[in-house]
Amino acid sequence: MLNLIPAPSAPILRALHPDDLPMLLDIQRACYGDAFIESGDVYLRRLASAANCSLVYERDGQVYAYLAAYRSSYGKITPLHGDFQVPDDMANTLYLHDMAVHPACAGQGLAQALLESLWTQGRLSGLRHTALVSVQDSLDFWARRGYVVQPLRDAGQRARLATYGEGAVYMARPLDTATLT
C-alpha cells in the first residue's frame, strides 16, 4: 500500500483578522526586542479602524508573516503602541506600520509578496505614496525598495517618530514607482 504524504497547501495572502493575533504576537517575539512588542489589544483596535488594510501570509493554517498597514496622509506617523487613525483629509498614503517574517521563513520572499500585494492595493485605491518608519537598522532594506528618508517639519510628528527610539527615520516613496526588489 502506498503511503501518501499530503503536499503543503498553497500560500495565501489575506487580511489580518483577530484570530491571527496569537501567531502575530509569536512572530513579534521571535523578531523584535521587548521594546517593539505591541500588544494584542493595540492590534484589535487597529483591526477595527476603517483605515486598516493589514495582511498576513498563511500556509496550512499557520501565519508566517504579516504586514500591518493602513490608509493615511503623507507625513503622518502612528506612534509605537498607537492606534491607526482615519485621516482627517483624503487619504493619499499607504502607511506600513509593521512588517515581520518568522525567522524560520527568512529569505523565502514572504516580505516582498506582502509588500507587492499592498502596493498594488494602494495604487488601485488611488493612493499616491507609501511611507513607514525604519527601525532596527532596516534603512538599507527599505532603501533597496525605493524608500527615501523624508524630513518631518511638524513637531508633533517628530515626537511620534521619537517613540521608536534613536535611529528611527521616516521614509517614503511614490506608490506608482515600478516594483523594486
VEXZA-459131 format. One record per residue (C-alpha): residue number from 1; chain; x, y, z; residue in three letters. Coordinates in Angstrom, 2 decimals, decimal comma, always signed. Example, Ala and Ser with C-alpha at 12.3 -4.5 7.8 and 13.67 -1.06 7.14 Angstrom:
# VEXZA-459131
SITE	seq	mol	px	py	pz	type
SITE	1	A	+12,30	-4,50	+7,80	ALA
SITE	2	A	+13,67	-1,06	+7,14	SER
This chain:
# VEXZA-459131
SITE	seq	mol	px	py	pz	type
SITE	1	A	+0,00	+0,00	+0,00	MET
SITE	2	A	+1,33	+3,40	-0,98	LEU
SITE	3	A	+1,56	+5,85	+1,92	ASN
SITE	4	A	+0,96	+9,32	+0,52	LEU
SITE	5	A	+2,01	+12,41	+2,43	ILE
SITE	6	A	-0,21	+15,35	+1,56	PRO
SITE	7	A	+1,56	+18,21	-0,13	ALA
SITE	8	A	+1,52	+21,52	+1,72	PRO
SITE	9	A	-1,26	+23,83	+0,66	SER
SITE	10	A	-0,58	+26,88	-1,46	ALA
SITE	11	A	+0,26	+30,02	+0,48	PRO
SITE	12	A	-2,44	+32,65	+0,85	ILE
SITE	13	A	-2,15	+36,40	+1,27	LEU
SITE	14	A	-5,24	+37,59	+3,13	ARG
SITE	15	A	-6,50	+40,22	+5,53	ALA
SITE	16	A	-5,23	+40,07	+9,10	LEU
SITE	17	A	-8,06	+39,18	+11,48	HIS
SITE	18	A	-8,39	+38,82	+15,27	PRO
SITE	19	A	-7,89	+35,03	+15,24	ASP
SITE	20	A	-4,37	+35,67	+13,87	ASP
SITE	21	A	-3,22	+37,71	+16,87	LEU
SITE	22	A	-1,62	+34,83	+18,86	PRO
SITE	23	A	+0,50	+33,92	+15,80	MET
SITE	24	A	+1,28	+37,61	+15,12	LEU
SITE	25	A	+2,48	+38,05	+18,70	LEU
SITE	26	A	+4,64	+34,91	+18,40	ASP
SITE	27	A	+6,24	+36,36	+15,26	ILE
SITE	28	A	+6,86	+39,67	+17,07	GLN
SITE	29	A	+8,56	+37,85	+19,96	ARG
SITE	30	A	+10,75	+35,93	+17,51	ALA
SITE	31	A	+11,75	+39,07	+15,58	CYS
SITE	32	A	+11,91	+42,05	+17,96	TYR
SITE	33	A	+13,35	+43,08	+21,27	GLY
SITE	34	A	+10,89	+43,75	+24,09	ASP
SITE	35	A	+10,75	+47,48	+23,30	ALA
SITE	36	A	+8,99	+46,86	+19,96	PHE
SITE	37	A	+6,39	+44,29	+21,05	ILE
SITE	38	A	+2,90	+45,74	+20,58	GLU
SITE	39	A	+0,00	+44,17	+22,46	SER
SITE	40	A	-2,92	+42,18	+21,14	GLY
SITE	41	A	-5,22	+44,92	+22,47	ASP
SITE	42	A	-3,47	+47,51	+20,28	VAL
SITE	43	A	-3,84	+45,23	+17,27	TYR
SITE	44	A	-7,54	+44,65	+17,99	LEU
SITE	45	A	-8,11	+48,40	+17,93	ARG
SITE	46	A	-6,11	+48,70	+14,69	ARG
SITE	47	A	-8,13	+45,96	+13,04	LEU
SITE	48	A	-11,31	+47,88	+13,93	ALA
SITE	49	A	-10,03	+51,03	+12,19	SER
SITE	50	A	-11,75	+51,89	+8,92	ALA
SITE	51	A	-8,30	+52,73	+7,51	ALA
SITE	52	A	-6,82	+49,28	+8,23	ASN
SITE	53	A	-5,57	+47,19	+5,30	CYS
SITE	54	A	-3,20	+44,75	+7,07	SER
SITE	55	A	-2,28	+41,39	+5,53	LEU
SITE	56	A	-0,85	+38,04	+6,59	VAL
SITE	57	A	+1,00	+35,31	+4,71	TYR
SITE	58	A	-0,58	+31,98	+5,62	GLU
SITE	59	A	+0,17	+28,40	+4,67	ARG
SITE	60	A	-1,55	+25,30	+6,06	ASP
SITE	61	A	-3,46	+27,43	+8,55	GLY
SITE	62	A	-0,29	+28,94	+10,02	GLN
SITE	63	A	+0,65	+32,63	+9,77	VAL
SITE	64	A	+4,33	+33,05	+8,91	TYR
SITE	65	A	+4,47	+36,78	+8,19	ALA
SITE	66	A	+2,35	+39,89	+8,49	TYR
SITE	67	A	+2,26	+43,48	+7,31	LEU
SITE	68	A	+0,29	+45,91	+9,47	ALA
SITE	69	A	-0,73	+48,81	+7,24	ALA
SITE	70	A	-3,40	+51,44	+6,78	TYR
SITE	71	A	-4,51	+54,32	+4,59	ARG
SITE	72	A	-3,16	+57,59	+5,93	SER
SITE	73	A	-1,88	+61,04	+4,98	SER
SITE	74	A	+1,65	+61,82	+3,85	TYR
SITE	75	A	+3,85	+62,93	+6,76	GLY
SITE	76	A	+1,64	+61,38	+9,48	LYS
SITE	77	A	+3,16	+58,77	+11,80	ILE
SITE	78	A	+1,50	+56,29	+14,10	THR
SITE	79	A	+3,48	+56,23	+17,33	PRO
SITE	80	A	+4,73	+52,92	+18,70	LEU
SITE	81	A	+1,78	+51,27	+20,51	HIS
SITE	82	A	-0,59	+53,80	+18,84	GLY
SITE	83	A	-3,87	+53,26	+17,04	ASP
SITE	84	A	-4,43	+53,52	+13,29	PHE
SITE	85	A	-6,29	+56,76	+12,72	GLN
SITE	86	A	-8,54	+57,51	+9,80	VAL
SITE	87	A	-7,08	+60,64	+8,16	PRO
SITE	88	A	-8,94	+63,92	+8,64	ASP
SITE	89	A	-8,41	+64,74	+4,98	ASP
SITE	90	A	-8,36	+62,48	+1,95	MET
SITE	91	A	-6,01	+59,50	+2,42	ALA
SITE	92	A	-3,12	+59,68	-0,04	ASN
SITE	93	A	-0,58	+57,35	+1,58	THR
SITE	94	A	-0,25	+53,65	+2,29	LEU
SITE	95	A	+1,45	+53,63	+5,71	TYR
SITE	96	A	+3,39	+50,46	+6,52	LEU
SITE	97	A	+3,45	+50,31	+10,30	HIS
SITE	98	A	+4,99	+46,92	+10,97	ASP
SITE	99	A	+6,18	+44,00	+8,89	MET
SITE	100	A	+7,69	+40,82	+10,29	ALA
SITE	101	A	+8,56	+37,41	+8,88	VAL
SITE	102	A	+9,11	+34,49	+11,22	HIS
SITE	103	A	+12,88	+33,83	+11,28	PRO
SITE	104	A	+12,33	+30,22	+10,15	ALA
SITE	105	A	+10,97	+31,65	+6,86	CYS
SITE	106	A	+13,61	+34,31	+6,23	ALA
SITE	107	A	+14,80	+34,60	+2,64	GLY
SITE	108	A	+11,72	+32,95	+1,11	GLN
SITE	109	A	+10,24	+36,14	-0,38	GLY
SITE	110	A	+7,35	+36,47	+2,08	LEU
SITE	111	A	+8,06	+40,13	+2,84	ALA
SITE	112	A	+8,21	+41,02	-0,85	GLN
SITE	113	A	+4,95	+39,16	-1,53	ALA
SITE	114	A	+3,20	+41,13	+1,24	LEU
SITE	115	A	+4,67	+44,43	+0,01	LEU
SITE	116	A	+3,75	+43,89	-3,64	GLU
SITE	117	A	+0,20	+42,92	-2,72	SER
SITE	118	A	-0,33	+46,04	-0,61	LEU
SITE	119	A	+1,41	+48,32	-3,12	TRP
SITE	120	A	-0,99	+47,04	-5,78	THR
SITE	121	A	-3,99	+47,56	-3,49	GLN
SITE	122	A	-2,77	+51,07	-2,70	GLY
SITE	123	A	-2,36	+52,01	-6,37	ARG
SITE	124	A	-5,81	+50,61	-7,20	LEU
SITE	125	A	-7,26	+52,66	-4,31	SER
SITE	126	A	-5,75	+55,84	-5,76	GLY
SITE	127	A	-3,11	+56,34	-3,05	LEU
SITE	128	A	-0,08	+58,30	-4,22	ARG
SITE	129	A	+2,61	+57,44	-1,65	HIS
SITE	130	A	+3,77	+54,70	+0,63	THR
SITE	131	A	+5,58	+55,56	+3,86	ALA
SITE	132	A	+6,96	+53,97	+7,02	LEU
SITE	133	A	+9,25	+54,39	+9,98	VAL
SITE	134	A	+12,51	+52,48	+9,59	SER
SITE	135	A	+13,80	+50,97	+12,85	VAL
SITE	136	A	+16,36	+48,42	+14,00	GLN
SITE	137	A	+18,85	+49,06	+11,19	ASP
SITE	138	A	+16,30	+48,38	+8,42	SER
SITE	139	A	+17,12	+51,53	+6,42	LEU
SITE	140	A	+19,05	+49,65	+3,71	ASP
SITE	141	A	+16,24	+47,08	+3,32	PHE
SITE	142	A	+13,73	+49,88	+2,66	TRP
SITE	143	A	+16,13	+51,91	+0,50	ALA
SITE	144	A	+16,52	+48,90	-1,84	ARG
SITE	145	A	+12,74	+49,07	-2,28	ARG
SITE	146	A	+12,84	+52,73	-3,30	GLY
SITE	147	A	+12,11	+54,40	+0,05	TYR
SITE	148	A	+13,97	+57,63	+0,83	VAL
SITE	149	A	+14,37	+59,36	+4,19	VAL
SITE	150	A	+11,99	+62,32	+4,42	GLN
SITE	151	A	+12,18	+65,30	+6,79	PRO
SITE	152	A	+9,32	+65,88	+9,21	LEU
SITE	153	A	+8,59	+69,56	+9,68	ARG
SITE	154	A	+5,73	+69,10	+12,16	ASP
SITE	155	A	+6,89	+68,92	+15,80	ALA
SITE	156	A	+4,01	+66,58	+16,71	GLY
SITE	157	A	+5,06	+64,09	+14,04	GLN
SITE	158	A	+8,71	+64,30	+15,15	ARG
SITE	159	A	+7,52	+63,46	+18,70	ALA
SITE	160	A	+5,67	+60,43	+17,34	ARG
SITE	161	A	+8,80	+59,37	+15,47	LEU
SITE	162	A	+10,79	+59,64	+18,73	ALA
SITE	163	A	+8,63	+56,87	+20,28	THR
SITE	164	A	+10,61	+54,42	+18,14	TYR
SITE	165	A	+13,94	+55,34	+19,69	GLY
SITE	166	A	+17,25	+56,50	+18,36	GLU
SITE	167	A	+17,96	+55,82	+14,70	GLY
SITE	168	A	+14,30	+55,72	+13,63	ALA
SITE	169	A	+13,63	+57,63	+10,40	VAL
SITE	170	A	+10,53	+58,44	+8,34	TYR
SITE	171	A	+10,82	+57,14	+4,77	MET
SITE	172	A	+8,54	+57,38	+1,75	ALA
SITE	173	A	+8,35	+56,68	-1,96	ARG
SITE	174	A	+5,82	+57,30	-4,72	PRO
SITE	175	A	+3,39	+54,41	-4,92	LEU
SITE	176	A	+3,31	+54,44	-8,71	ASP
SITE	177	A	+7,01	+53,58	-8,89	THR
SITE	178	A	+7,62	+50,24	-10,56	ALA
SITE	179	A	+8,02	+47,40	-8,09	THR
SITE	180	A	+11,51	+47,27	-6,69	LEU
SITE	181	A	+13,09	+44,22	-5,05	THR
